[in-house]
Amino acid sequence: MTNTTTQDQLQVFIFDSCPVRGEIVSISESWQTILARKSYPAPVRQLLGDLVAAGVLLSGTLKFNGSLIIQAQGHGPIQLLVMECNADLSMRATAKFDENYNWASQSDYSLNELLNPQGGGQLVITLDPADRQPGQQPYQGIVALHDGHEAVKSIAQAIMIYMKNSEQLDTRIWLASDERSCGGLLIQRLPDHGGQQQIDANLTEESWQRLQALSDTVSHAELLTIAPKDLMRRLFLEESHHHGVRSFDPRNIRFACRCSRLKVADMLKMLGELEINSILDEQGQVESRCEFCGQNYLFDAVDCKQVFSAANLTDGIARPPEAKQ
């Protein structure tokens, strides 16, 4: 009987028989919150869902306090897919795409084709520590979606290339998404301890191959409908009996946007007072809409004057949008 989960959770586990860790993620409520913000064509929705699941899986492998941002960029029918996940697994995501494109005729969900049919496009992974010092740049890894020899056709393939090139870790990922939920499975081979005998290395390789084969049996339906811990037990039942699979407490996932009136004010400062005054002359106010959550921020002439004054703007200084007529 299928155990449908309504909880957004990440389940982490390790195998006692070999240096391999695993993760299973299931996201429904937070995914529905993302989809409620904007109407996405099916190909865009599927790739964005895969990106969301992959981002949470990747965040679970990190051991630092900060945020992980994954961006798939191109100049095709989809210009941008982006998700951000913080250390506490609060996350947000959005996509930019050509609304006039004939999406109904699009049956190919290939990542490289939708981001840049002529070749090019890239996936950028940014790790931004919360305690980053002034002047210190966040770490970035870039995966070309077409290197002239082979096209990267899926989010999973791009993430696996990143992990191999940037982290030097063998990683396999399986992803699935639809209009209700998104989910994924990750297994990762950890570095062997030094000083092992060759027979131990051979056993480790054999175990890695066996765990990949077991993971390959997972279906999209299972990733989308079965609770992570139940799916872990189903996939690795034999391992549990003979070698041991240890699971940790599941971690909850939630949608959260970090936008604020103060951050919009900082953006206005970057544009400069001349540019902002030009917008005010033309439109009477400056409006900024968060692409992630849809929140509108309105700044009239008085608000903008405060932005560029010596006093620091806080969320309480300028009148909130709902108070404006």
N, C-alpha and C positions, 0 to 999 in steps of 0.2 A: 504493500500500500504506500502510495506517495505521501510524504510528509511535507505539506506546503508550509513555508515559513513566511511570516509577515514582518519578521524582525530583520533589520539591516545589521549584519554581523560579519566580522572577519574571524575565522578560526585558524589558529596557527598550531602546527604539530611538528614533531621530529620523530625520526626512526632510530631506534636503539641499535639496529644491526649495521648501520652505515651512516656516514656523515651527510645526511640529506634532510633538509627541512621542507615543509610544505605549508601551503595556505589555501583556504577556500573562502570565497567571499560571496555573499548574497545581498543584493540591494534592491529593495522594492519601494518603500515609502519615500526615501530620499530621491530615488530616480523619478518617481511620480511628481515630486516637487519641482525637479528640474524641467520635466516635460510640460508642466503647467505654465511655465514662464513663456514658452514660445512654441509655435506649431512647427514641427520638423518633418520634412519628407522622410519616407521610410529609410532610404539609404543613409541619410544624414543621422537619423535617430539610431540606426544600428551601429554605425561607426562611433558615434558619441557614447553610446552605452558601453561598447567595448573599451573605449578610452577610460571611462569612469571606473569600470571594474579593474582594469589594468593599473590605474593610478592608485587605487586603494591597496591592491596586492603589493605593488612596489613600495608603497609607504610602509607596509608592514615589515619590510625587510630592512628598513633604515633604523639606525640607532642614534638619532640626534633630534634635538628639539628645534623644529622649524617647519618649513613647508616644502612640498614637492609640487612642481608645476610641469605638466606635460602639454606641449603645443604641437599640433600637426599643421604645417603651414604650406600653402601653395597658391596657384593662380588659376585653378580649375573651377568647376561648379561649386566646390567647397573651398573657401579661402582659409578657414581656420576652425580647428577643433581644439578646445582648451579645457583642462580640468586642473583644479588646485586642491591638494589634500594636505591638511595640517597633521602634526604629530598626534593629536587627539582624535584623528580620523573624522574631523569635521571637514566637509568638502563642498565644492561648487563646480559647475561646468556650464559651458555654452558653446555655440557654434555660429559661424558666419558663413552664409551660402547665398548663391544666386537664386532669388525667389522667382525669377522669370524663366529659369531653366525648366525644361520639360522632364520633370522628375518621374512622371508616370511611365515614361519610356525607358527609364534606367533600371536595368536588371543586374548590372555588374556593380557589386559593392566594393570593388577593389580599391584599396586606399590610394595607391599611386595614381590610378586613373581618375578618381574624383577630385584629387587635390591638384594634379597637374598632368593632363593627358599628353602634353608634349615632352614630358620628362622633367626631372627636377622635383622640387618640393622636399621638405625635410621634417623630421620629428625632433623636437628640442626638449630635453629634460633638464630642468633647473632645480638644484637643491639650494635652498636659501635658509641657512641657520638663523634661529631667532636671536642669537647673541652675536651676529655678524658685526664686526667693528667698522667704524666710519672709514670709507675708502676701500674696504674689503669687498671684492666681487663675489657673488654667488657662483657655485660650480655649475657648469653647463656641459652636457654631452649632446652631440648632434648625430643623427642617423639620416643619411641621404635616402630618399625614397626610391631613387633610381641611380645606381652607380655606373651605368653604362653597360653593365653585364646582366644584372638581375634586378627586376622590379620588386619592391616591397609591397605586397598585396594586402597585408592585414596589420592591425594594431599589434597583435600578438607577435608576429614576425619582427616588427620594428623593435619591440621591447626586448625580445630575445637577443637581437643583434646588439642593442645597447648594453645589455648585461654582459655579453661575451666580450665586447670591446672595452667597455669602461670599467667593469668590475672584475673581469677575468673569472667569471663564475658561469658554469654550465647551468642554464635555466630553461625550463619548458613551461609554457603558459597555454591554457585553453580558456577561451572567452565565449560568452553568449549574451545576447540581449534581444529584447522585443519591447513591445509597447507597455508591458507590465513590470518587467524587472530586468536586471542585468546581473551577471555572475561570472565567476572565474575560478580557475584552479592553477596554482603555481607549485612546482617542485624545483628545488635548487640544490645542486651538489656543492657542499661546502669543502673548503680546502682540507686535504688529508693531513693528519698529524705526521710530523717528521719522524724518521726512524722506524717506520713500519717495514715489515718484511714483504717480499714480492708477493707471497701468497695472499697477504692481507690486501694488497693493492688489487690483485686479481678478483678477490671476493667483493671489494668495494665497487669495481667496475661492473661485475655481474649483478650486484644489487641495484646499481643505478639503472642498468638496462631493464631489469625486471620492474622497477618502480615506474619507469617511463611506459612500459608496455601496459601495466595496470591502469595508469592515468589515461592512456590513449583510448580506453574503453568508455570514458565518460561521454555522455551525450549532452547536446544543448538543452534538452528538456530537463535532465537531471540538474544541470547547473542553474536552471531558472526556477525550479520548483522544490528542490529538496534542501532542507536546512543544512548548513555547512557541516556540523558535527555528524549528522546522520549520513551525509554523503561521504565524509571521511571514513566512517566505519564500513560503508558499503564497498567503497573502492579498495580499501586496504584491510579487509577482514582477515585474509590469510596472514598478512604481515602481523596483525595484532595478536594472532594466536601463537605464532612461532617466533617472532623476533621482537615484538613490542613496538607500539606506536603511542607516543606520549602527546597528549593534547593540552594546551593551555586554556585558561579561561577565555571565552569568546569576547571580542572587543566590539562595542557598539559603534555604528557609523551614523552620522547625521548630516543633513544639509545645513550649511551656515554660510552666510555671505559676510565679507569683511568690509563692505563698502560703508562709507560714512560721509556726513556733510563736511567734516574736517578734511577728509582725503580729497573730496571734490574741490574744496577751497585751495588745497595745495596744488591741484592741477591747474586751477585758474591762475595762480601765481606764476606757474611755469609758462603759461601762455603769454603773460605780460599784460600790463594795464592798458596799453594802447589797443591790443587785440580785443580785450574784454570790453573796452569802451566802444569799439566799433560794433560789436555784437549788440550792446545795449542800445546804440543809436538806431540800429536796424530793426531789432526785435523787441526792445523794451525790457528784456530780461535774458538771463543766461540759463539754459536748461541742460541738465545732464542726466541721462538715464543709465542706470547700472545694467550692463548686459547680462549679468549673472542672475540677479533677483528681480529686475524690473522696477526698482525704486527710482522715482523721479526726484531730483534735487533742483529747486528753483532759486535763483539769485537775482534780486532786482538791483537797482542802482545803489540803494542804501547798503544792501548786503555786500555788493562788490567793493564799495568804498571801504567797508570794514575789513574785507580781505586784504586790501593793499595798505591798510593803516598799520601803524606800529604795533597796535594791540593784536594779540593772537586770537584767531577765530576759534571758538568752541561751538559744539553743537547747540548750545543754548543761547548764543549771542544773536544770531540771525533768526528771523521768524521761520518756523517750520513750514514746509510746503502746504500743509493742510490749512494753515491760517491765512494763506494768501487768497485773494479773490481776483 
